[in-house]
Amino acid sequence: MRRYLLSWVTLGVLVWIIINLALILANGGTLLIKEDNVAVIVFELLLLSILTILTIIEIVSQTRRNGSSSKK
């Protein structure tokens, strides 16, 4: 379960971002005019991109470990 933890965290953050974007759009609608909303969106996208990169690195390292162990 530990090796899938990063994937689950990334998925959870993605769901959280979608919910926040839906709430921002439902409350304001004029998304780009409000600076607070833009800051929240930029922060969430930055967090999601960092977690996505970490997840890809984790998947690649798992694949390499599994591939090298199966060759032996």
C-alpha positions, -999 to +999 in steps of 0.1 A: +000+000+000+029+023+007+041+024-029+006+036-040+004+063-014+018+091-036-007+082-063-036+084-038-024+117-025-022+131-060-057+119-068-070+134-036-054+168-044-069+166-079-104+160-064-099+188-039-088+212-067-119+203-088-142+209-058-125+243-051-127+254-087-164+244-088-171+264-056-152+295-070-172+293-102-204+288-084-198+317-060-182+343-083-184+333-119-161+362-127-131+341-120-102+362-134-113+395-118-109+384-082-072+383-072-078+359-043-093+333-066-064+336-090-039+331-062-058+300-050-059+285-085-022+292-091-013+276-058-035+245-065-021+240-100+015+243-086+007+218-059-008+194-084+021+197-108+046+190-081+027+159-069+022+147-105+060+150-111+067+131-079+041+104-089+057+100-123+092+096-107+078+071-082+062+050-110+093+051-131+115+040-101+090+012-093+091+000-129+129+000-130+131-019-097+105-045-109+122-048-143+157-053-128+144-079-103+127-099-130+159-101-151+178-119-123 
